[in-house]
Amino acid sequence: MSENKDIHEEKLNPQEEVNNDPIEDTASDVTTQPSSEDLLAEEKDRYIRLFAEFENYKKRTTKEKMEFFQYANQDMMISMLDVLDDFERAIKEIAKNGNEEDLKGVELIYNKFKNKLNDKGLKPISVNAGDDFNVDFHEAITQIPAPSEDLKGKIVDVIETGYQLSDKVIRFAKVVTGN
């Protein structure tokens, strides 16, 4: 009979390990269930975050649209720079060899063309000999020995004018620097 008693105890032991106490289960459910105030605060937080994301989206898309319209004609402006350069070279040559009336006519057309481009946001980058070299606006084509000590590391000559469209550089000024 002792063997039957041991088997009976073994059968009871696994059942003792499983705890199906209904009081503990309901107590744990109460602590994990959020209150209506917590749900309201959570929904309010989600709403505020969603609203902020939407406001940021609106600002970003508005900014992108403005940049698109501002720089939409950038390719056309870059192609017009060659024509502007040709006008400048023509004015220099006519001033050397040409007739005064021809010079006035070409300058009139040049100024009208330049003003139209300026109205669309094109601005020349102002560069003079003796200015500090700035990689944000200048492109050094070559370096030459500086004619004077104060021109070392500075711009010696301007080869080609640089231009900006609004605040964006679309062509760097090509310069010669002194070393």
C-alpha positions in Angstrom: 0.0 0.0 0.0 2.8 2.3 0.5 3.4 2.2 -3.2 -0.2 3.4 -3.9 0.3 6.2 -1.5 3.5 7.4 -3.2 1.7 7.3 -6.6 -1.2 9.3 -5.2 1.1 12.0 -3.8 2.9 12.3 -7.1 -0.4 12.9 -8.8 -1.2 15.6 -6.3 2.1 17.4 -6.6 1.6 18.5 -10.2 -1.8 19.8 -9.4 -0.4 21.7 -6.5 2.0 23.5 -8.7 -0.7 24.9 -11.0 -2.3 27.7 -9.2 -5.8 28.6 -10.4 -6.7 31.1 -7.7 -9.4 33.4 -9.1 -8.7 36.2 -6.7 -5.2 36.8 -7.9 -6.2 36.8 -11.6 -8.8 39.5 -11.1 -6.4 41.6 -9.1 -3.8 41.5 -11.9 -6.5 42.5 -14.4 -7.4 45.6 -12.4 -3.9 46.9 -12.3 -3.3 46.5 -16.1 -6.5 48.1 -17.2 -6.0 51.8 -18.0 -8.4 54.3 -16.7 -10.5 56.5 -18.9 -8.3 59.5 -17.9 -5.2 57.6 -19.0 -6.9 56.8 -22.3 -7.9 60.4 -22.8 -4.4 61.7 -22.0 -2.9 59.1 -24.4 -5.3 60.1 -27.2 -4.6 63.8 -26.6 -0.9 63.1 -26.8 -1.4 61.2 -30.1 -3.5 64.0 -31.5 -1.0 66.7 -30.6 1.9 64.7 -32.1 -0.2 64.0 -35.3 -1.1 67.7 -35.5 2.6 68.7 -35.1 3.6 66.3 -37.8 1.0 67.6 -40.2 2.1 71.2 -39.5 5.7 70.3 -40.2 4.6 68.5 -43.4 2.7 71.6 -44.6 5.8 73.9 -43.8 8.1 71.5 -45.6 6.0 71.2 -48.7 5.4 74.9 -48.9 9.2 75.5 -48.6 9.8 72.9 -51.3 7.3 74.5 -53.6 8.9 78.0 -53.1 12.4 76.5 -53.8 11.0 74.8 -56.9 9.5 78.0 -58.3 12.6 80.0 -57.3 15.0 77.7 -59.0 12.8 76.3 -61.8 14.4 78.6 -64.4 17.9 77.8 -63.2 18.8 75.9 -66.4 17.6 78.7 -68.6 19.6 81.3 -66.6 22.7 79.2 -66.8 22.3 79.0 -70.6 21.8 82.8 -70.8 25.1 83.4 -69.0 26.9 82.6 -72.2 24.9 85.3 -74.1 25.7 87.8 -71.3 29.4 86.9 -71.5 29.3 87.4 -75.3 27.7 90.8 -74.9 30.5 91.8 -72.4 33.2 90.7 -74.9 31.4 92.5 -77.7 31.3 95.7 -75.7 35.0 95.5 -75.0 35.9 95.0 -78.6 33.6 97.7 -79.9 35.0 100.1 -77.4 38.5 99.4 -78.7 37.9 99.4 -82.4 34.4 100.4 -83.1 32.1 103.3 -83.7 30.6 105.2 -80.8 27.0 104.8 -82.1 27.5 101.0 -82.3 28.8 100.9 -78.8 25.8 102.8 -77.5 23.4 100.4 -79.3 25.0 97.3 -78.0 25.3 98.7 -74.5 21.6 99.5 -74.6 20.6 96.0 -75.5 23.1 94.5 -73.0 21.7 96.6 -70.1 18.1 95.7 -71.0 19.0 92.0 -71.1 21.0 92.2 -67.9 18.1 94.0 -66.1 15.6 91.4 -67.2 17.9 88.7 -65.8 18.3 90.7 -62.6 14.5 90.9 -62.3 14.3 87.1 -62.4 16.8 86.8 -59.5 20.2 86.7 -61.2 23.0 88.6 -59.4 26.6 88.9 -60.3 29.2 87.9 -57.7 31.3 91.0 -56.9 35.0 90.1 -57.2 37.9 92.5 -57.4 41.7 92.0 -57.5 43.0 91.9 -54.0 39.9 90.3 -52.4 40.3 87.2 -50.3 39.8 83.9 -52.0 36.5 82.3 -50.9 35.8 78.7 -52.1 32.1 79.4 -51.7 32.1 81.9 -54.5 35.4 81.6 -56.4 37.0 78.9 -58.5 40.8 79.3 -58.8 41.9 78.4 -62.3 45.5 78.9 -61.7 48.1 80.4 -59.3 50.8 82.8 -60.3 53.6 84.3 -58.3 52.1 87.3 -56.5 53.1 90.6 -58.0 53.3 92.1 -54.5 53.5 90.7 -51.0 50.0 91.8 -50.0 48.4 89.7 -52.9 49.8 86.3 -51.6 46.8 84.0 -51.2 44.5 86.6 -52.6 42.8 87.2 -56.0 45.1 88.7 -58.6 42.8 88.7 -61.6 39.2 87.8 -62.5 38.8 85.7 -65.6 35.0 85.2 -65.7 32.2 86.7 -63.6 30.3 84.4 -61.2 26.6 84.6 -60.7 24.0 83.7 -58.1 20.3 82.9 -58.6 18.7 84.3 -55.5 21.2 82.9 -52.8 22.4 79.9 -54.7 25.7 80.1 -56.7 25.0 78.9 -60.3 28.4 79.8 -61.6 31.5 80.4 -59.6 33.7 83.3 -60.5 36.8 82.1 -62.2 39.9 83.8 -60.7 43.7 83.7 -60.7 45.3 83.7 -57.2 48.7 84.7 -56.1 51.1 82.4 -54.3 
